[in-house]
Amino acid sequence: MTVSTNETDPTKINRAIQQLEQGRLNVTGTCTLAAGATSTVVKAGNCGAAGQVLLTARTANAAAALATSYVSSVKNGSFTISHASNAQTDRIFGFACLG
């Protein structure tokens, strides 16, 4: 749900607050590490430069890549994961960008 800064309908505002209380945040997504590269830029519209990005492996190959993968840069709208170069195309991660 999106609530405009000009919203005046209390029902919409209350519904948004209830969803936040229930842990429903629109700061999550999935990404796949680029094959044959040492970094992957992930577009994340709600990510801010001061945010903390949390990664979770979603596949076995992503779990194996965790030891050599880290978030090397966070910008408004995106973040970069540095990682080992590999030909695998299924190194899939879930992420949350908080802050």
C-alpha positions in Angstrom: 0.0 0.0 0.0 1.2 3.5 -0.8 0.0 6.5 1.2 0.6 9.9 -0.2 2.0 12.7 2.0 -1.2 14.6 1.2 -3.5 11.7 2.3 -6.5 12.8 4.3 -8.5 9.6 4.5 -8.0 8.3 8.0 -9.0 4.7 6.9 -6.1 4.6 4.5 -3.7 6.0 7.0 -4.8 3.6 9.7 -4.5 0.6 7.3 -1.0 1.6 6.5 -0.1 1.8 10.2 -1.7 -1.6 10.8 0.4 -3.1 8.0 3.6 -1.6 9.5 2.7 -3.1 12.9 2.3 -6.5 11.3 5.8 -6.3 9.7 4.7 -5.6 6.2 7.4 -3.4 4.8 8.1 -2.8 1.1 11.9 -2.9 1.5 12.5 -6.4 0.4 13.3 -8.2 -2.9 15.4 -10.8 -4.6 18.5 -10.6 -6.7 20.8 -12.9 -8.6 24.6 -12.5 -8.6 25.9 -11.7 -12.1 27.6 -14.7 -13.7 31.2 -14.1 -14.7 31.5 -10.8 -12.8 32.9 -9.7 -9.5 30.0 -7.3 -8.6 26.3 -7.0 -9.0 24.3 -3.7 -8.8 20.8 -4.3 -7.4 18.1 -1.7 -8.0 16.1 -1.2 -4.8 13.8 1.8 -5.0 13.3 2.1 -1.2 17.0 1.7 -0.4 18.7 4.8 1.0 22.4 5.7 1.2 22.5 5.3 4.9 20.5 2.0 4.8 21.7 -1.4 6.0 21.2 -4.2 3.4 20.6 -7.7 4.8 21.2 -10.7 2.5 19.7 -14.2 2.8 20.7 -17.1 0.5 17.7 -18.5 -1.4 19.6 -21.3 -3.3 22.4 -23.7 -2.4 24.8 -21.9 -4.7 23.9 -18.6 -3.1 24.6 -20.2 0.3 28.0 -21.3 -0.9 28.7 -17.8 -2.2 27.9 -16.1 1.1 31.5 -16.5 2.4 32.9 -14.4 -0.4 29.9 -12.0 -1.0 29.3 -8.7 0.8 27.5 -5.4 0.3 30.2 -3.0 -0.8 28.2 0.1 -1.6 24.7 1.5 -0.7 23.2 4.4 -2.6 19.8 5.9 -2.9 17.8 3.4 -5.0 20.5 0.7 -5.3 23.3 -1.2 -3.7 26.3 -3.2 -4.9 27.3 -6.7 -3.9 30.9 -7.6 -4.4 31.5 -11.4 -4.9 33.7 -14.0 -6.5 33.4 -14.4 -10.3 31.6 -17.6 -11.1 29.7 -19.0 -14.1 26.7 -20.1 -12.0 23.4 -18.3 -12.8 21.4 -19.4 -9.8 23.1 -17.6 -6.9 19.8 -16.0 -5.8 19.5 -13.9 -2.6 16.7 -12.3 -0.8 17.4 -8.9 0.6 16.0 -6.2 3.0 17.2 -2.7 3.0 16.5 -1.0 6.3 17.1 2.6 7.3 
